Amino acid sequence: MGDNSALTFASRADAEAFLAHALPAATAANPKYRTPGADYDRRWLIKSITFPRTEGGGVVVSIDETFEDYRDGALNSQGTHQARFAIDDVTISPETTDDISEKGEKAQGVLFQCVSAACIHAVWDGKPSLSARTDVYVQEANLRHRILSAFRALQEKGSR
């Protein structure tokens, strides 16, 4: 990680502006991933990320993304996923998963884990659900560290 782990942002607005631009670009540059046991590769594409406020002024993260499933290199199906959560209701940490990139590397990203009860409101292809965790894959290491730092900068209580 080196110096990238200590990145700071001058304000929440700077962190939000960085994430709004960098996260869609980062996912567009990501490879496809294969979950062990699956017979398809999946590509996640964040279309937008916004930061509405709670009544008390806290930051809410709202992510709108699509996913594409490929079989034998051809696009087979697509879907949508939205996730919404208060940034102060989650811990934010680096993540490495068992999903494998096209280059044979484990998928890496940023994990959001609810501090207590399930706090992440999601919609999968129009169907609402509630979850205790969500993540975003960012395979490029330097950009992943900057994105992690930006999300942590949005937390009122600092990094937890």
Secondary structure by P-SEA (a helix, b strand, c coil): cccccccccccaaaaaaaaaccaaaaaaaccccccccccbbbbbbbcbbbbbbcccbbbbbbbbbbbbbbccccccccbbbbbbbccccbbbbbbbccccccccccbbbbbbbbcccccbbbbcccccccccbbbbbbccaaaaaaaaaaaaaacccccc
